[in-house]
Amino acid sequence: MAASGGGQKAAGCGGRQFQFQMPLHYPRYRREEYERMPEWQLDRLLSEYGLPVDGTLPHKRAFAIGAFLWATNNNAAAQT
């Protein structure tokens, strides 16, 4: 009987290995803050959560907004 490995495999993306990590605190930035955030801060924030993103600054901003902001009923109504 072969022993099974108990470790988790990290997911690969673009030849890069990473594993999602959940820090103790969820980022509490507003959409406007992500839109003004400098690239180094976005890189640090995304890597802190194990979400390395390659691409342009607008691509990184869009990824962070999609990953960390959820539309609530109040926000969805205000944006339409």
C-alpha positions as CSV (number, residue, x, y, z in Angstrom):
1,M,0.0,0.0,0.0
2,A,1.5,3.3,-1.1
3,A,1.5,6.2,1.3
4,S,-0.3,9.3,0.0
5,G,1.3,12.7,0.3
6,G,-0.5,15.0,2.8
7,G,0.7,18.2,1.3
8,Q,-1.2,20.5,-1.0
9,K,0.0,21.2,-4.4
10,A,0.4,24.9,-5.3
11,A,-1.6,26.0,-8.4
12,G,0.5,27.1,-11.4
13,C,-0.3,30.1,-13.5
14,G,1.9,31.1,-16.4
15,G,4.7,28.8,-15.3
16,R,4.6,30.3,-11.8
17,Q,3.7,28.3,-8.7
18,F,1.7,30.0,-6.0
19,Q,-0.7,29.1,-3.2
20,F,-3.5,31.4,-2.0
21,Q,-2.9,32.8,1.4
22,M,-5.4,34.5,3.6
23,P,-3.8,37.1,5.9
24,L,-5.6,37.9,9.1
25,H,-7.2,41.1,7.8
26,Y,-9.2,41.5,4.5
27,P,-8.2,44.7,2.6
28,R,-10.7,47.5,3.2
29,Y,-10.0,49.8,0.4
30,R,-12.7,51.5,-1.7
31,R,-12.8,51.4,-5.5
32,E,-11.4,55.0,-5.6
33,E,-8.4,54.0,-3.5
34,Y,-7.6,51.0,-5.8
35,E,-7.8,53.4,-8.8
36,R,-5.3,55.8,-7.2
37,M,-3.0,53.1,-5.7
38,P,0.6,53.1,-6.9
39,E,1.9,50.0,-8.7
40,W,4.3,49.0,-5.9
41,Q,1.4,49.0,-3.4
42,L,-0.8,46.9,-5.6
43,D,2.0,44.4,-6.2
44,R,2.6,44.1,-2.4
45,L,-1.1,43.7,-1.7
46,L,-1.6,41.1,-4.3
47,S,1.5,39.1,-3.4
48,E,0.5,39.3,0.3
49,Y,-2.6,37.3,-0.7
50,G,-0.7,34.9,-2.9
51,L,-2.1,36.5,-6.1
52,P,0.8,37.6,-8.2
53,V,-0.4,39.3,-11.3
54,D,1.8,40.1,-14.3
55,G,0.6,42.9,-16.6
56,T,0.1,46.6,-16.9
57,L,-0.9,48.8,-14.1
58,P,-4.6,49.1,-15.3
59,H,-4.7,45.3,-15.5
60,K,-3.4,45.0,-11.9
61,R,-5.9,47.5,-10.7
62,A,-8.8,45.8,-12.4
63,F,-7.7,42.4,-10.9
64,A,-7.5,43.9,-7.4
65,I,-10.9,45.5,-7.7
66,G,-12.4,42.2,-9.0
67,A,-10.7,40.2,-6.3
68,F,-11.3,42.4,-3.2
69,L,-14.5,44.4,-3.9
70,W,-17.9,42.8,-3.9
71,A,-21.0,44.7,-5.0
72,T,-23.7,44.9,-2.3
73,N,-27.3,45.7,-3.0
74,N,-26.6,49.3,-2.0
75,N,-23.4,49.6,-4.1
76,A,-25.0,47.9,-7.1
77,A,-28.0,50.3,-7.0
78,A,-25.7,53.4,-6.7
79,Q,-23.6,52.3,-9.7
80,T,-26.5,51.8,-12.1
